[in-house]
């Protein structure tokens, strides 16, 4: 929400997609906690996610895919 501006759900999704395409990390709410999303094909984004989570490189990340 930059500058205190509120987004509609559609605008929020569009902004998240733009960030992911640029190699960004997106936080999103789930029923019990927040998830973090990156483009799994963007190696720099995956590396940043590991750094952000302070996760060892030999520990896998969960990848959710449709169908």
Secondary structure, DSSP 4 states (H G I P E B T S, - for coil): -GGGPPPPHHHHHHHHHHHHHTT--EEEE-SSSEEEE--TT-HHHHHHHHHHHT--TTSPPP-----
